Structures are given as structure tokens and as C-alpha cells.
Amino acid sequence: MNKNPKLNWSRDELIVAFNLYCKTPFTKINSSNETIQELSKVVGRSASSVALKLANFARLDPDLQKRNISGMRHGSKGEIEIWSEFSKNWEELAYQSELILAKYRNNSVENSIQMFLGDLPKDGIERETIIKTRVNQAFFRKTILASYNNRCCITGLPIPELLIASHIIPWAIDRKNRMNPCNGLCLNAFHDKAFDTGFISISADYTIILSRQLRKLKDQNILNNFFLCFEGKQIILPQKFFPDKTFLEYHNKNIFIDSRN
């Protein structure tokens, strides 16, 4: 029996479904996924219905379309509207989606991401700003790791605890795109630091570039094992939310050491 006789999804239901689409690897969008089952219970729909809705969102993903991975062929106007809203304002919609999801779970947004509250002001705008920032950072991390199937895009390292959701254009520089998953890469902590400081970069065709500064490293074993073996190779591409080429070009021109010297 259908858990919810309604055919139409509400705006809030669509928003939390898209939230889950972002944080779920494409290959795990199915009714047996425990996270999908959990969401189905809180919104009062079947797991199959939720999985189908996530697949409907997949049909709107331009990067999946380019690879002829289109999800479901047909969907609703509401899905298009939600996709568009997120694309235009990732920072606000990501936070809204977490607030709505916490409400469905009868929980606070702080508790939903297991946020440590001891260092926060008791109330006021500063507290709200810090909470929003941390909630969004958690959303961004989950989205990036899911897009790359929990693997470093340079080494293939599959240990989430050692992976970083890296920003291509730094968080502080581009407010509009700080939450845009197309401004993210999944990197291990070591190569994240190398990318963040400009010792390495990634070209618009997704190949790894090494700086001249790295080549001055005297220890050839370290140079070969940690850097040269990856030079010129294409990164492991994500299942969705491909890195935006204009963001990569920005990194090449403004962050990469060779471009700054």
C-alpha cells in the first residue's frame, strides 16, 4: 500500500529529495539504499517513490546527459524548478534543504550534523552565521564525496576520513560559488594542500599539472612517488557535478604557482 496517497510532491519534499540526490552516489540511487529508506519514512512515501524522484533529478544533470546517463526520461516541472533554484543560489538552498530535512526529522539542524555547540555564542546573528556556515560546509563535503564515490580524484584513495572536499576557487574569494559542487574536487589531504597552495593544478581537460617549483625537489623518490607519477594523467572524473572548466582556468591563472611567478 502506498504510504502517501498524494501524487504530487510538495516543494519541501522536492527540496529534501534534491538534498539527498546531491549526497548520494549515482550508482546507489535505489530503494534498498538505507538513506533513501530513511527519507521515505520521514516524508511518508515509499522508498521506491523516493528513489524514482532522485532518478528524475538525474535526468536534469547536464554532465550525466553528456555521457548518455539520463536517469528517468520523464519527470515533473517541480524538479526542474528546484534544480534551477539550487543552481542559482547554492548557498541559500543548501541551507534551506538542511533546515527542512531537520524539521521532517523533528530535530535541530545543529544536531542533524552533530555540530559541537560549546564554542558558539548563546544567541544572535553571529551564532546563526556560524551555524549556517558549518551546516553548508557539511553539505558541501557530503556532496563532493558522493560525486566522486568517496575516492580521491588523483590517487583513487577510498578512505573518507582522509579525503577533503576541496574548493577550486577558494571559499573566501567567490561567495556565489562557494557551495557549488562544480567548484569542488575530492582530494586526499596531502594533494589538497598541494592544490590549495598552487603547487599543482588541473587543466580544463582535467589533466594534472605540476609546477616548476615541485621539480626543484631534491628527493627524487618523493617527487616520483607523490607527484611525477600523476603528471599529465586525467583525474578520476565524478559521477555528477563535473568541475566547471572556468573554475579550473581561474585556478590555473590565479592560484597555480607558475602563473603567479
PAZAPA-4460 file (N, C-alpha, C; in steps of 0.05 Angstrom, whole numbers, plus 32768, in hexadecimal, padded with zeros to 4 digits):
% residues 261
    n_x    n_y    n_z   ca_x   ca_y   ca_z    c_x    c_y    c_z   seq   type   mol
   8011   7FE8   8000   8000   8000   8000   8011   8019   8000     1      M     A
   800B   802D   7FF0   801A   8045   7FEE   8018   8054   8009     2      N     A
   802F   805C   8013   8030   806A   802D   8022   8086   802B     3      K     A
   8021   8091   8014   8016   80AC   8011   8005   80AC   7FF7     4      N     A
   7FEA   80AF   7FFA   7FD9   80AE   7FE3   7FDD   80C6   7FD0     5      P     A
   7FEB   80DB   7FD9   7FF0   80F2   7FC8   8002   80EA   7FB0     6      K     A
   7FFB   80F4   7F99   800C   80F0   7F82   8021   8106   7F80     7      L     A
   8019   811F   7F86   802A   8135   7F83   803D   8139   7F9B     8      N     A
   8056   813F   7F96   8069   8145   7FAB   8068   8162   7FB2     9      W     A
   8069   8168   7FCC   806A   8184   7FD5   8086   8190   7FCF    10      S     A
   8087   81AA   7FD1   80A1   81B7   7FCD   80B6   81AD   7FE1    11      R     A
   80AE   81AB   7FFB   80C0   81A2   800F   80CA   8185   800A    12      D     A
   80B8   8174   8001   80BF   8159   7FFA   80D3   8158   7FE3    13      E     A
   80CF   8169   7FCF   80E1   816A   7FB9   80FD   8174   7FC1    14      L     A
   80FD   8187   7FD3   8116   8193   7FDC   8127   817E   7FEC    15      I     A
   811A   816F   7FFE   8129   815B   800D   8131   8143   7FFA    16      V     A
   8121   813E   7FE6   8128   8129   7FD3   8141   8131   7FC3    17      A     A
   8142   814B   7FBB   815A   8154   7FAD   8172   8155   7FBF    18      F     A
   816E   815C   7FD8   8183   815B   7FEC   8190   813F   7FEC    19      N     A
   817E   812A   7FED   8188   810F   7FED   8195   8107   7FD3    20      L     A
   818A   8111   7FBD   8196   810C   7FA2   81B3   8116   7FA2    21      Y     A
   81B8   812D   7FAD   81D3   8139   7FAE   81E5   8127   7FBE    22      C     A
   81DC   811C   7FD4   81ED   810E   7FE7   81ED   80EF   7FE3    23      K     A
   81E2   80E6   7FCD   81E1   80C9   7FC8   81F0   80C3   7FAE    24      T     A
   8204   80B1   7FAF   8211   80A8   7F96   81FC   809E   7F82    25      P     A
   8200   80A5   7F69   81EC   809E   7F55   81E6   8081   7F54    26      F     A
   81FB   8070   7F57   81F7   8053   7F56   81E7   8048   7F6E    27      T     A
   81E3   8058   7F82   81D5   804F   7F9A   81B9   805A   7F9C    28      K     A
   81AF   8065   7F86   8193   806F   7F86   8181   8058   7F81    29      I     A
   8177   804B   7F96   8165   8035   7F93   8156   8032   7FAE    30      N     A
   8140   8023   7FAD   812E   8021   7FC4   813A   8011   7FDB    31      S     A
   8150   8003   7FD7   815D   7FF4   7FED   8171   8004   7FFC    32      S     A
   8177   801C   7FF2   8189   802E   8000   817D   8037   801A    33      N     A
   818C   8033   8030   8181   8039   804B   817A   8056   804F    34      E     A
   818A   8068   8043   8184   8085   8045   816B   808C   8037    35      T     A
   8166   8080   8020   814D   8084   8011   8136   8079   8020    36      I     A
   8139   8062   802D   8124   8056   803D   811E   8068   8055    37      Q     A
   8132   8074   8061   812E   8086   8078   811E   809E   8070    38      E     A
   8125   80AA   8059   8117   80C2   804F   80FA   80BB   8048    39      L     A
   80F6   80A3   803D   80DB   809B   8036   80C9   809B   804E    40      S     A
   80D4   8092   8065   80C4   8091   807D   80BC   80AC   8088    41      K     A
   80CF   80BF   8087   80CA   80DA   8092   80B8   80EA   8080    42      V     A
   80B7   80E5   8066   80A5   80F4   8055   808B   80E5   804F    43      V     A
   808A   80CC   8059   8071   80BC   8056   806C   80B2   803A    44      G     A
   8082   80AA   802D   807F   809E   8012   808F   8084   8011    45      R     A
   808B   8075   7FFD   8099   805C   7FFA   80B6   8061   7FF2    46      S     A
   80C8   804E   7FF8   80E4   8050   7FF0   80E6   8050   7FD2    47      A     A
   80D5   8041   7FC5   80D6   8040   7FA7   80CF   805C   7F9C    48      S     A
   80BC   8069   7FA8   80B3   8084   7F9F   80CA   8098   7FA3    49      S     A
   80D8   8097   7FB9   80EE   80A9   7FBE   8105   80A3   7FAA    50      V     A
   810B   808A   7FA6   8121   8083   7F94   811A   808C   7F77    51      A     A
   8101   808A   7F70   80F8   8093   7F56   80FB   80B1   7F53    52      L     A
   80F5   80BF   7F68   80F7   80DC   7F68   8114   80E5   7F64    53      K     A
   8126   80D7   7F72   8143   80DD   7F6F   814C   80D7   7F52    54      L     A
   8142   80C2   7F47   8148   80BB   7F2B   813D   80D0   7F18    55      A     A
   8126   80DC   7F1F   811B   80F1   7F0F   812D   810A   7F0F    56      N     A
   8139   8110   7F26   814C   8126   7F27   8165   8120   7F16    57      F     A
   816D   8107   7F15   8185   8100   7F06   8182   8106   7EE8    58      A     A
   8169   8106   7EDE   8165   810C   7EC2   816B   8129   7EBB    59      R     A
   816C   813A   7ED0   8171   8156   7ECC   818F   815D   7ECE    60      L     A
   819F   814A   7ED6   81BC   814F   7ED9   81CA   8150   7EBE    61      D     A
   81D4   8167   7EB6   81E0   8169   7E9B   81F8   8157   7E97    62      P     A
   8207   8152   7EAC   821E   8141   7EA9   8217   8124   7EA5    63      D     A
   8201   811B   7EB2   81F7   8100   7EAD   81EB   80FE   7E90    64      L     A
   81DF   8113   7E87   81D4   8114   7E6C   81E9   8111   7E57    65      Q     A
   8200   811E   7E5C   8217   811C   7E49   8221   8100   7E46    66      K     A
   821E   80F0   7E5C   8228   80D4   7E5C   8211   80C1   7E56    67      R     A
   81FB   80CC   7E4D   81E3   80BB   7E46   81D9   80AC   7E5F    68      N     A
   81DD   80B8   7E76   81D2   80AC   7E8F   81BD   80BF   7E98    69      I     A
   81A4   80BA   7E91   818F   80CE   7E94   817B   80C8   7EAB    70      S     A
   817F   80B3   7EBA   816B   80AD   7ECE   8150   80A7   7EC1    71      G     A
   813B   80B0   7ECE   8121   80AD   7EC2   811C   80C1   7EAC    72      M     A
   810D   80BA   7E97   8109   80CB   7E81   80F5   80E1   7E86    73      R     A
   80E2   80DC   7E98   80CD   80EF   7E9D   80CC   80F6   7EBB    74      H     A
   80C4   810E   7EC0   80C1   8117   7EDC   80AD   812D   7EDD    75      G     A
   80AE   813D   7EF3   809B   8152   7EF7   80A8   816E   7EF4    76      S     A
   8097   8181   7EF0   80A0   819D   7EEF   80AD   81A6   7F09    77      K     A
   80A3   819B   7F1F   80AE   81A2   7F39   80CC   819B   7F3C    78      G     A
   80D4   8185   7F30   80F0   817D   7F32   8102   8191   7F23    79      E     A
   80F8   819A   7F0C   8107   81AE   7EFC   810A   81C8   7F0C    80      I     A
   80F4   81D0   7F19   80F5   81E8   7F29   8108   81E7   7F40    81      E     A
   8108   81D0   7F4E   811A   81CD   7F65   8137   81CC   7F5C    82      I     A
   813D   81BD   7F46   8158   81BC   7F3B   8161   81D9   7F34    83      W     A
   8150   81E8   7F28   8157   8203   7F20   815C   8215   7F38    84      S     A
   814C   8212   7F4D   814F   8223   7F65   816A   821D   7F72    85      E     A
   8171   8203   7F75   818A   81FC   7F81   81A1   8207   7F70    86      F     A
   81A0   8204   7F56   81B5   820C   7F44   81BA   822A   7F46    87      S     A
   81A5   823A   7F4B   81A8   8257   7F4D   81B1   8260   7F68    88      K     A
   81AD   8250   7F7D   81B3   8259   7F98   81BA   8241   7FA9    89      N     A
   81D0   8234   7FA4   81D7   821C   7FB3   81D9   8221   7FD1    90      W     A
   81E4   8238   7FD8   81E9   823D   7FF5   81CF   823E   8005    91      E     A
   81BB   824C   7FFA   81A2   824F   8009   8191   8235   8008    92      E     A
   8190   8229   7FF0   817F   8211   7FED   818A   81F9   7FFB    93      L     A
   81A4   81F7   7FFC   81B1   81E1   800B   81A9   81E3   8029    94      A     A
   81AB   81FB   8033   81A4   81FF   8050   8186   81FA   8054    95      Y     A
   8175   8205   8042   8158   8201   8045   8152   81E3   8045    96      Q     A
   815F   81D4   8034   8159   81B7   8032   8160   81A9   804B    97      S     A
   8176   81B1   8058   817E   81A5   8072   816A   81AC   8088    98      E     A
   8160   81C5   8088   814C   81CD   809B   8133   81BE   8098    99      L     A
   812A   81BB   8080   8111   81AC   807A   8114   818E   8082   100      I     A
   812B   8183   807B   8130   8167   8082   8131   8163   80A0   101      L     A
   813D   8175   80AE   813E   8173   80CC   8121   8175   80D7   102      A     A
   8111   8186   80CB   80F5   8189   80D4   80E6   816F   80D0   103      K     A
   80E9   8163   80B9   80DC   8149   80B4   80E4   8134   80C9   104      Y     A
   80FD   8136   80D2   8107   8122   80E5   8101   812A   8102   105      R     A
   80F3   8140   8106   80ED   814B   8120   8107   814F   8130   106      N     A
   811A   815C   8122   8135   8160   812D   813D   817D   8127   107      N     A
   8153   8186   8134   815E   81A0   812D   8173   819B   8118   108      S     A
   8178   81B0   8108   818C   81AD   80F3   81A8   81A9   80FF   109      V     A
   81AD   81B5   8117   81C7   81B1   8124   81CB   8193   812B   110      E     A
   81B7   8187   8137   81B9   816B   813F   81BA   8158   8127   111      N     A
   81AE   8160   8111   81AD   814F   80F9   81C8   814A   80ED   112      S     A
   81DB   815D   80F1   81F6   8159   80E7   820A   8155   80FE   113      I     A
   81FF   8150   8116   820F   814A   812E   8223   8161   8133   114      Q     A
   8219   8179   8132   822A   8191   8135   8231   8195   8152   115      M     A
   824A   819B   8157   8253   81A2   8172   824B   81BF   8178   116      F     A
   823C   81C3   818E   8230   81DD   8193   823E   81ED   81A9   117      L     A
   8252   81E0   81B6   825E   81ED   81CD   826D   8206   81C7   118      G     A
   8276   820A   81AE   8286   8222   81A7   8275   8237   819A   119      D     A
   825A   8233   8199   8249   8247   818C   823D   825B   81A0   120      L     A
   8238   8274   8196   8229   8287   81A7   820E   827C   81AE   121      P     A
   8202   8284   81C4   81E9   8279   81CD   81D2   8280   81BA   122      K     A
   81D3   8298   81AE   81BF   82A0   819B   81C9   82B6   818A   123      D     A
   81B8   82C1   8178   81BF   82D8   8168   81C7   82D0   814C   124      G     A
   81CD   82E5   813C   81D4   82E2   8120   81EE   82D2   811C   125      I     A
   8201   82D6   812D   821B   82C8   812B   8217   82AA   812D   126      E     A
   8206   82A2   8140   8200   8285   8144   81F3   827A   812B   127      R     A
   81DF   8288   8121   81D1   827F   8109   81E3   827D   80F1   128      E     A
   81F5   8290   80EE   8208   8290   80D8   821B   8278   80D9   129      T     A
   8225   8273   80F1   8238   825C   80F5   822A   8242   80F0   130      I     A
   8211   823F   80FA   8202   8226   80F5   81FD   8222   80D8   131      I     A
   81F5   8237   80CA   81F0   8235   80AD   8209   822C   809E   132      K     A
   821F   8239   80A5   8239   8232   8098   8240   8215   809C   133      T     A
   823E   820B   80B4   8246   81F0   80BA   8233   81DC   80AD   134      R     A
   8219   81E2   80AE   8205   81D1   80A1   820B   81CF   8083   135      V     A
   8211   81E5   8076   8216   81E6   805A   8231   81D7   8053   136      N     A
   8244   81DA   8064   825E   81CD   8060   825A   81AE   8061   137      Q     A
   8249   81A5   8074   8243   8188   8075   8235   817F   805D   138      A     A
   8222   818F   8053   8213   8188   803A   8226   8186   8023   139      F     A
   8238   819A   8020   824B   819B   800A   825D   8182   800B   140      F     A
   8267   817B   8022   8279   8164   8025   826A   814A   801C   141      R     A
   8252   8146   8026   8243   812E   801F   823D   812D   8001   142      K     A
   8237   8144   7FF6   8230   8145   7FD9   8249   813E   7FC8   143      T     A
   8260   814A   7FCF   8278   8145   7FC0   8281   8128   7FC2   144      I     A
   8281   811E   7FDB   828A   8102   7FDE   8277   80EF   7FD0   145      L     A
   825D   80F4   7FD0   824A   80E3   7FC2   824F   80E5   7FA4   146      A     A
   8254   80FD   7F9A   8258   8100   7F7D   8270   80F0   7F73   147      S     A
   8285   80EE   7F84   829D   80DF   7F7D   829D   80C3   7F89   148      Y     A
   8286   80BA   7F92   8283   809F   7F9C   8298   8099   7FB3   149      N     A
   829D   80AE   7FC3   82AE   80AB   7FDA   82CB   80A3   7FD3   150      N     A
   82D5   80AE   7FBD   82F0   80A9   7FB4   82FF   80C3   7FAD   151      R     A
   8318   80C4   7FB4   8329   80DB   7FAB   832A   80DB   7F8D   152      C     A
   8326   80F2   7F81   8326   80F3   7F63   8341   80F1   7F57   153      C     A
   8357   80F3   7F67   8372   80F0   7F5D   837D   80D4   7F62   154      I     A
   837A   80CA   7F7A   8386   80B1   7F81   8373   8099   7F82   155      T     A
   8359   809F   7F84   8346   808A   7F87   8343   8080   7FA4   156      G     A
   8350   808D   7FB7   834E   8085   7FD3   8331   8085   7FDC   157      L     A
   8328   806E   7FE7   830B   806B   7FEE   8305   806C   800B   158      P     A
   8314   807D   801A   8310   807E   8037   8304   809A   803D   159      I     A
   82EA   809C   8042   82DD   80B6   8046   82EA   80C7   805C   160      P     A
   82F4   80BB   8071   8300   80CA   8087   8319   80D9   807E   161      E     A
   8325   80D0   8068   833E   80DD   805E   8338   80EF   8045   162      L     A
   831F   80F4   803F   8317   8103   8028   830D   811F   802F   163      L     A
   8312   8132   801E   830A   814D   8021   82F9   8156   800A   164      I     A
   82E4   8165   8010   82D3   8171   7FFB   82E1   818C   7FF4   165      A     A
   82F2   818C   7FE0   8302   81A3   7FD9   82F2   81B7   7FC8   166      S     A
   82F7   81D0   7FCC   82EB   81E5   7FBB   82FF   81EC   7FA5   167      H     A
   82F6   81EE   7F8C   8307   81F6   7F76   830C   8214   7F78   168      I     A
   82F7   8224   7F78   82FA   8240   7F7F   82F6   8241   7F9D   169      I     A
   8309   824C   7FAC   8308   824B   7FC9   82EE   8256   7FD5   170      P     A
   82E6   824A   7FEB   82CD   8251   7FF9   82CA   826F   7FFD   171      W     A
   82E0   827C   8006   82DE   8299   800D   82DC   82AB   7FF5   172      A     A
   82E3   82A1   7FDD   82E5   82B3   7FC6   82CA   82B5   7FB7   173      I     A
   82BC   829F   7FB4   82A4   829F   7FA3   828C   8295   7FB4   174      D     A
   827E   82A9   7FC0   8268   82A2   7FD1   8252   8294   7FC2   175      R     A
   824D   829C   7FA9   8237   8291   7F99   823B   8273   7F94   176      K     A
   8254   826B   7F91   8259   824F   7F89   8267   823E   7F9F   177      N     A
   8267   8249   7FB8   8275   823A   7FCD   8266   8220   7FD4   178      R     A
   824C   821E   7FCD   823D   8206   7FD3   8237   81F6   7FB9   179      M     A
   823F   8201   7FA3   823A   81F4   7F89   824B   81DB   7F87   180      N     A
   823F   81C3   7F84   8250   81AB   7F83   8262   81A9   7F6B   181      P     A
   825C   81B9   7F56   826D   81BA   7F3F   8286   81CB   7F45   182      C     A
   8288   81D6   7F5C   829F   81E4   7F66   82AE   81D3   7F7A   183      N     A
   82AA   81B9   7F79   82B7   81A7   7F8C   82C6   8190   7F7F   184      G     A
   82D9   8186   7F8E   82E9   816E   7F87   82EB   815D   7FA0   185      L     A
   82EC   8143   7F9D   82F1   8131   7FB3   830E   812A   7FB3   186      C     A
   831D   8133   7FC6   833A   812E   7FC7   8342   8123   7FE2   187      L     A
   8357   8113   7FE3   8363   810B   7FFC   8370   8124   8009   188      N     A
   8374   8123   8023   837D   813B   8032   8397   8145   8027   189      A     A
   83A9   8134   801E   83C3   813C   8015   83C1   814B   7FFA   190      F     A
   83B3   8140   7FE7   83B1   814D   7FCD   839D   8165   7FCE   191      H     A
   838B   8165   7FE2   837A   817C   7FE6   838C   8194   7FED   192      D     A
   839F   8190   7FFF   83B1   81A6   8007   83C2   81AF   7FEF   193      K     A
   83CB   819C   7FDF   83DB   81A3   7FC7   83CB   81B3   7FB3   194      A     A
   83B1   81AC   7FB0   839F   81BA   7F9E   8398   81D6   7FA9   195      F     A
   8393   81D7   7FC3   838A   81F0   7FCF   83A1   8205   7FCF   196      D     A
   83BA   81FC   7FD1   83D0   820E   7FD1   83DC   8213   7FB5   197      T     A
   83D1   8205   7FA1   83D9   820A   7F85   83F1   81FB   7F7C   198      G     A
   83FA   81E7   7F8B   8410   81D6   7F81   8407   81C4   7F6B   199      F     A
   83ED   81BD   7F6A   83E2   81AE   7F54   83C8   81BC   7F4B   200      I     A
   83C0   81B6   7F33   83A6   81C0   7F29   839A   81AB   7F17   201      S     A
   8383   81B1   7F0C   8375   819F   7EFA   836B   81AF   7EE2   202      I     A
   8372   81A6   7ECB   836B   81B5   7EB2   834E   81B2   7EAC   203      S     A
   8345   81C1   7E98   8329   81C1   7E8F   8321   81A6   7E83   204      A     A
   8335   8196   7E7B   832F   817B   7E71   8333   8166   7E87   205      D     A
   8334   8170   7EA0   8334   815F   7EB8   834E   814F   7EBC   206      Y     A
   8364   8159   7EB1   837E   814C   7EB5   838E   815B   7ECA   207      T     A
   839F   814C   7ED8   83AE   8156   7EEF   83C8   8164   7EE6   208      I     A
   83CC   817C   7EF1   83E3   818C   7EE9   83F5   8190   7F02   209      I     A
   840F   818E   7EFE   8422   8192   7F14   8430   81AD   7F10   210      L     A
   8436   81BB   7F25   8444   81D4   7F24   8462   81D0   7F21   211      S     A
   8470   81E4   7F17   848D   81E2   7F15   849A   81E1   7F31   212      R     A
   848C   81ED   7F44   8496   81ED   7F5F   8499   81D1   7F6A   213      Q     A
   8485   81C0   7F64   8486   81A4   7F6D   849E   8195   7F61   214      L     A
   84A5   819C   7F48   84BA   818E   7F3A   84D6   8193   7F47   215      R     A
   84D7   81A8   7F58   84F0   81AE   7F65   84F5   819C   7F7D   216      K     A
   84E1   818C   7F84   84E3   817B   7F9B   84FB   8168   7F97   217      L     A
   850D   8167   7FAA   8525   8157   7FA7   8520   8139   7FAB   218      K     A
   850D   8132   7FBC   8508   8116   7FC1   84F7   810B   7FAA   219      D     A
   8505   80FD   7F98   84F7   80F3   7F80   84E3   80DD   7F86   220      Q     A
   84E7   80CE   7F9B   84D3   80BA   7FA2   84B9   80C6   7FAA   221      N     A
   84BA   80DB   7FBA   84A1   80E9   7FC2   8495   80F6   7FA9   222      I     A
   84A5   8103   7F99   849B   8110   7F81   848D   80FD   7F6F   223      L     A
   849A   80E6   7F6A   848E   80D2   7F58   8475   80C5   7F64   224      N     A
   8476   80BD   7F7D   8461   80AE   7F89   8448   80BE   7F8F   225      N     A
   844B   80D8   7F95   8435   80E8   7F9D   842B   80FC   7F88   226      F     A
   843C   8101   7F74   8434   8115   7F60   8438   810D   7F43   227      F     A
   8451   8106   7F3B   8456   8100   7F1F   8445   80E9   7F14   228      L     A
   843F   80D6   7F25   842F   80BF   7F1B   8413   80C7   7F13   229      C     A
   840A   80DE   7F1C   83EF   80E7   7F15   83EF   80FD   7EFF   230      F     A
   8406   8108   7EF9   8407   811E   7EE6   83FC   8116   7ECA   231      E     A
   83EB   8127   7EBF   83E0   8123   7EA5   83C9   810F   7EA4   232      G     A
   83C3   8103   7EBA   83AD   80F0   7EBB   8393   80FE   7EC1   233      K     A
   837D   80F3   7EB7   8363   80FF   7EBC   835A   80F7   7ED8   234      Q     A
   834E   810A   7EE6   8343   8103   7F00   832C   80EE   7EFD   235      I     A
   8326   80E1   7F13   830F   80CF   7F13   82F6   80E1   7F14   236      I     A
   82E7   80E1   7EFE   82D0   80F3   7EFC   82B9   80EB   7F0E   237      L     A
   82AA   80FE   7F18   8293   80F8   7F29   827C   80EC   7F1A   238      P     A
   826A   80E0   7F29   8252   80D4   7F1D   823E   80EA   7F15   239      Q     A
   8240   8101   7F22   822F   8118   7F1C   823D   8131   7F26   240      K     A
   8233   8148   7F1E   823F   8162   7F26   825C   8163   7F1E   241      F     A
   8261   8162   7F04   827D   8164   7EFA   8289   817F   7F02   242      F     A
   82A3   8180   7F06   82B0   819A   7F0C   82AB   81AD   7EF5   243      P     A
   82A3   81C6   7EFB   829E   81DA   7EE7   82B9   81E3   7EDB   244      D     A
   82BB   81E3   7EC1   82D4   81E9   7EB3   82DD   8206   7EB8   245      K     A
   82C9   8218   7EBB   82D1   8234   7EC1   82DD   8236   7EDD   246      T     A
   82D4   8226   7EF0   82E0   8226   7F0A   82FC   821B   7F0A   247      F     A
   8300   8206   7EFA   831B   81FA   7EF7   832E   820F   7EEA   248      L     A
   8324   821D   7ED6   8334   8232   7EC9   833C   8248   7EDD   249      E     A
   8329   824F   7EEF   832F   8263   7F03   8346   8259   7F15   250      Y     A
   8345   8240   7F1D   835A   8234   7F2E   8374   8235   7F1F   251      H     A
   8374   822E   7F06   838D   822E   7EF6   839A   824A   7EF4   252      N     A
   8389   825E   7EF2   8393   8279   7EEE   8399   8288   7F07   253      K     A
   838B   8281   7F1D   838D   8291   7F35   8399   8282   7F4E   254      N     A
   8397   8268   7F4F   83A0   8259   7F66   83BA   824A   7F5F   255      I     A
   83BB   823E   7F48   83D2   822E   7F3F   83EC   823F   7F40   256      F     A
   8400   8234   7F4D   8419   8243   7F52   8426   824D   7F38   257      I     A
   8426   823C   7F24   8433   8244   7F0B   8426   825D   7EFE   258      D     A
   840D   8261   7F03   83FF   8278   7EF7   8403   8291   7F08   259      S     A
   840B   828E   7F21   840F   82A5   7F32   842B   82AF   7F32   260      R     A
   843E   829F   7F28   845A   82A7   7F28   8463   82B0   7F0D   261      N     A
***
